[in-house]
Amino acid sequence: MPALRQSLKSPWPYLCLTALLYGAALADAFRLPENQVTAQAYLGLVKTYQTYASPLTSSCVRCRYAPSCSRYSATAVRKYGLLEGLWMTAERISRCRAAVPLGTEDPVP
């Protein structure tokens, strides 16, 4: 069996690569929010969602808050960085209930 194929069967290269990526993302989290590579990648994903997926779901899903959760998340990540911004987004989504009136103002602090 070729050496490359044999090494791909072992989990260690994948585990090492995963640990390296997590370490790089963790180190990136301590940089200023405007310099975080992971935050920029996340903002790109949010922009893609807003452009392509959100229009498809707008007829059946309505955000109870203003601004929408995706805009809130993007603003929080830009202002506070990836980890803090995602934490704030998760807290906001956990507060979303049917009892919240549509259009309730909830801006990023």
Sequence and secondary structure as in RCSB ss.txt:
>XXXX:A:sequence
MPALRQSLKSPWPYLCLTALLYGAALADAFRLPENQVTAQAYLGLVKTYQTYASPLTSSCVRCRYAPSCSRYSAT
AVRKYGLLEGLWMTAERISRCRAAVPLGTEDPVP
>XXXX:A:secstr
  HHHHHHHSSHHHHHHHHHHHHHHHHHHTS GGG HHHHHHHHHHHHIIIIIHHHHTTT   SEES HHHHHHH
HHHHH HHHHHHHHHHHHHH  TTS TTEE    
